[in-house]
Amino acid sequence: MSRRTYPGALTIFRERLNNQLSNKGLLAAADDGSSKILEVTVTNYTMRAGAARAMLGIMAGSDTIQSTIKVKDQATGGVLAEFTVESKNSTAWGTSRGLIEEHADEIVATLMGRKG
């Protein structure tokens, strides 16, 4: 079974994450001393090849992205919150880009749930 890295995946992820954070009012100005640092570490990235997805569907396995997210205090670097987000597509439908964007959306949704 063929696994691959989706070209441009990091760019797609960063753009979507920044857009979603901005749209939700969570993206602070760089000079805002009270802003937090969002550290995203991708711990698992598995994408099926398009041909495997089309021919084998769920038998080809799942597309998966798993990340550990840390929210840090900008001044001290201390970790204020830490959580894991996992996004999966086990069907033959959907695209690699769609899963990458969904993962960014799930991170922002989790942050929104923690905002208070």
N, C-alpha and C positions, 0 to 999 in steps of 0.2 A: 504494500500500500504506500502510495506516495504522499509525503508531507512536505510542505513548502512554507517559505516566508513570503507573505504578501508584499509586493513592491509598494513602497510608500506608506506602509502601515503606520509607522511612527508619526509621519506628517499628518495623516488622516486623524489619528488619535489626538495629537496635540491640538490641531485646529478645532476639532469637535469639542474637546474638553474646555479649551479657552472660550469658545463661543457659548457653550452651555453655562459656564461659570459667570461669564459676563451677563448673559441674558437673565440669570437668576440673582444678579446683584452681589455675587460672591467674589468677584475679581477686583482686588484692591489696587490702587496706584502703587507703583514700585517704591515711592518715597513715603508711603504710609507706615509709620513706625509701629502701628498697632496691628498691621496685617499679619496673617499667618502664612506659613510655608506649607505647600501641599507636595508631599513626596510620594510618587507612584513608582512602585517596583513591580514589574511584570515578572511573575514567578512561573507562569505556564502559558505558552502560546503554541497552539496546535491548529493548523489549518489543513483541511483535506484539499487535494488537487481537484480542480473543477471536473476533470474526467472521472475521477473516482466518485465524486459526489453525484454526478449525473448517472453513472452506470450502476453504482452499488447503493446509493441512497444511505439509509441508516446503517447498512452493513459496512459502510466505509469508515464508521466511527464518528466521533463528534468533533466539531470545531470548538475549541475552548480557549478562552483567555481568562487568566486568573491573576489578580494583582493584590498586593498589600499596599494600603494607603496609610500614610502617617500625616497627621496635621501637627505642625510644629510651631512653637512660639518663635517669632522672628528674632526677638532680642536675646533669648537664652538658648535657643535650639532644642529646648525640652519638648518631648512628645506630649501633646495634649490629648490626642485620640489616635487610635490605630484600629483598622478593620480590613477585612478581606472582601473583595468583590469577585464573583465568578460569573462569566457569561458563556452560554453554550448554545450551539445550534446543532442538533442531532438529526435534523431532517435534510432532505435533498434540496429544500427550498432556501432561499436567502442567499446573500452574498458575503464574501469576506469583508468587504467594506461595511456592509450593514452590521455585521457582528462587532466590528471595531468601534463603530459609532455608538452602537447599543451599549457597549462596555463603558464608554465615556459617559453616556447618559445615566447608567446605573451608578457610577461613582458619584455624580452630581446629585442624583436622587437620594443616595445614602447620606451625603453631606447635608442635604436639606432636612432630612429626618433628624439629624444630630444638631442642627442649628437651633439655638434657643436663647 
